[in-house]
Amino acid sequence: MYNKIKNILVIKLRYLGDVVVTTPVFKELRYHYPKAFVAALVNKGTEAMLTQNPDINKLLVLERYWY
């Protein structure tokens, strides 16, 4: 079952500290799903914490507009 998982998206739309805490999650995902495409979705301004993470294939940044 686990070897059938091809894509994983981790969504953390909170603050900088919350994004930092997710760092170990990516290492574990890569360990358990070495062939999966792992992406992360974070708020603009928090992406620097994950930019150089070798366990993430794609970093998606959401720019929110509060009116």
C-alpha positions in Angstrom: 0.0 0.0 0.0 2.7 2.5 1.0 4.7 2.0 -2.2 1.7 3.2 -4.2 1.8 6.7 -2.8 3.3 8.9 -5.5 2.5 12.4 -4.3 2.4 14.1 -0.9 1.4 17.6 -0.1 2.1 19.1 3.3 0.1 22.3 4.0 1.3 24.6 6.8 -0.5 27.9 6.5 0.6 29.4 9.8 3.5 31.4 11.1 7.3 31.0 10.9 7.7 28.9 14.1 5.0 26.5 13.0 6.8 26.0 9.7 10.1 25.3 11.5 8.4 22.6 13.6 7.3 20.8 10.4 11.0 20.3 9.3 11.3 16.7 10.8 8.1 15.7 9.0 9.8 16.0 5.6 12.7 13.8 6.7 10.3 11.1 7.9 8.2 11.3 4.7 11.3 10.9 2.6 12.4 7.9 4.7 9.1 6.1 4.4 8.2 7.2 0.9 11.6 7.6 -0.9 10.1 7.6 -4.4 7.2 10.0 -3.7 7.1 13.6 -4.9 6.9 15.7 -1.8 5.6 19.3 -1.9 5.0 21.9 0.8 2.6 24.8 0.7 3.4 27.7 3.1 2.5 31.3 3.5 4.7 33.9 1.9 7.4 35.0 4.3 7.9 31.6 5.8 9.3 29.8 2.8 12.9 30.6 3.7 12.8 27.9 6.4 12.2 25.2 3.8 13.9 26.5 0.7 17.1 24.4 1.0 15.4 21.3 2.4 16.6 18.3 0.3 13.6 16.3 1.2 11.2 18.6 -0.5 10.7 18.4 -4.3 8.6 21.5 -4.7 7.9 24.5 -2.4 4.6 26.3 -3.1 4.1 29.8 -1.6 0.7 31.3 -1.0 0.5 35.1 -1.0 -2.6 36.1 1.0 -4.3 39.4 0.7 -6.1 40.6 3.7 -8.7 43.3 3.0 
